[in-house]
Amino acid sequence: MRTVRSLLPGQRGELLARHEDGAELHHLVWRLGPGWRVCGSAVLGGGIGPREWILNAQVPGGYPRMDPDRHLAEIAAAERLTGPGAGLMTAADVTAYTAATDGGVTATATCGLGVRGWAAAPAEGTDGPPPPGTVNIVVIVPAPLSDAALVNAVATATEAKVQALLDAGLDCSGTPTDAVCVAAPEPGAGPAEPFAGPRSRWGARLARAVHAAVREGALRQP
């Protein structure tokens, strides 16, 4: 594997390339290190808890594997990522990621909106592992957040994503497989931030950063 771009602006992320089955694919890696918690819907390491890294990996369209968590673990191992982490997948072009920063909060989005629609739809849901997410959002917040605030932050990021898609002129709330991860430092001796809604200090910054990153990515769609 080789680094193909310097650190992502304003955060601990980098863009890397790998070869799989004769194709060159890319992934984004955030090497957070100890002392961080992540809340999100990642395929690998989803939920809420200590995480030392986040991985957003590009996979081919028509992804054939039925073990995406194991696949992500293999990519992480090849990058020598150790300890608990969170892994997301996307069929979108990861090199076209978009990022925005607001008041110390950084949001990075990979957007592929070829299959999009509204969350509340008459179609039946399906069981089994979902296909790779197509709008993946990773947010880095520099302030400790309580458990409730971390969950609130994921909701705020999702609201900002939908607003960005509408502002970009798209008639949808996202794709069926979007994913979000929010990372924040573990609380220390002092209290963690109790709120991360869109009108709270950190939630407002998060919402603006996510909105800017997703809107830019959406405007690039054909």
Buried (B, 14 or more C-beta within 10 A) or exposed (E): BEEEBEEBEBBBBBBBBBEBEEEEBBBBBBBBEEEBBBBBBBBBBBEBEBBBBBBBBBBEEEBEEEEBBEBBBEBBEEBEBEEBBBBBBBBBBBBBBBBBBBEEBBBBBBBBBEEBEEEEEEEEEEEEBBBBBBBBBBBBBBBBBBBEBBBBBBBBBBBBBBBBBBEBEBEBBBBBBBBBBBBBBEBEEEEBBEBBBBEBEBBBBBBBBBBBBBBBBBBEBE
